[in-house]
Amino acid sequence: QVQLVESGGGLVQPGGSLTLSCAASGSRFSVYGLAWFRQGPGKQRESVAHITSADRITYGDSVKDRFTISRDNAKNTMYLRMNSLKPEDTAVYYCNAFLLVPGTGYWGQGTQVTVSS
C-alpha cells in the first residue's frame, strides 16, 4: 500500500509560477512510475506529465515547455514545477504512482490550483 499526499496548490496570477509536491509513504518508492493528472471544471481528467522509475519523462502537449516534473527518491517525493501559468491550468491536480501504466495504481487526494487575476 502506497499513501500519496499532494501539497503546494493555491491561487496564483496568470504568468506566475507554483511548485506542487507529492509525498509518498512506505518502501519501494523508487520502483514506481509517478504521474501528475489534473481535472478542470467541466473537463475530463487529463495527463499532465509522468516520470518512470528509469527517469524517462513525458509531458502533455498543453504543458510542454512550461512544466517540469522531477522526483527525489531519497525523500520519497515527486515535484511539478509550473511556470507561465494560464487560467486554463486551473484544476485539481492529482499525483499517481504506477508500475507499468500511468493512471493505474495509487492516487493522492488532489490539490487545487487556481490561476486568476
Long-range contacts (C-beta under 8 A, 24 or more apart in sequence): 1-26, 1-106, 2-26, 2-28, 2-29, 2-32, 2-97, 2-105, 2-106, 3-106, 4-95, 4-96, 4-97, 4-106, 4-107, 4-108, 4-109, 5-108, 5-109, 6-93, 6-94, 6-95, 6-108, 6-109, 6-110, 6-111, 7-111, 8-111, 9-93, 9-111, 9-112, 9-113, 10-112, 10-113, 10-114, 11-114, 11-116, 12-85, 12-113, 12-114, 12-115, 13-85, 13-115, 13-116, 13-117, 14-85, 14-86, 14-87, 14-115, 14-116, 14-117, 15-84, 15-85, 16-85, 16-115, 17-81, 17-82, 17-83, 17-84, 17-85, 18-82, 18-85, 18-113, 19-79, 19-80, 19-81, 19-82, 20-79, 20-80, 20-82, 20-93, 20-95, 20-111, 20-113, 21-77, 21-78, 21-79, 22-77, 22-78, 22-79, 22-80, 22-95, 22-108, 23-75, 23-76, 23-77, 24-76, 24-77, 24-78, 24-97, 25-76, 26-76, 29-73, 29-76, 29-97, 30-73, 31-99, 32-97, 32-98, 32-99, 32-105, 33-97, 33-98, 33-99, 33-100, 33-102, 34-69, 34-71, 34-78, 34-95, 34-96, 34-97, 34-98, 35-95, 35-96, 35-97, 35-98, 35-102, 35-103, 36-69, 36-78, 36-80, 36-93, 36-94, 36-95, 36-96, 37-93, 37-94, 37-95, 37-96, 37-103, 38-89, 38-91, 38-92, 38-93, 38-94, 38-113, 39-91, 39-92, 39-94, 40-88, 40-90, 40-91, 40-92, 41-90, 41-91, 43-91, 45-94, 47-102, 47-103, 48-80, 48-93, 49-80, 50-96, 50-98, 50-102, 51-78, 62-88, 63-89, 82-113, 85-113, 85-115, 86-115, 87-115, 87-116, 88-115, 89-113, 89-115, 90-114, 90-115, 90-116
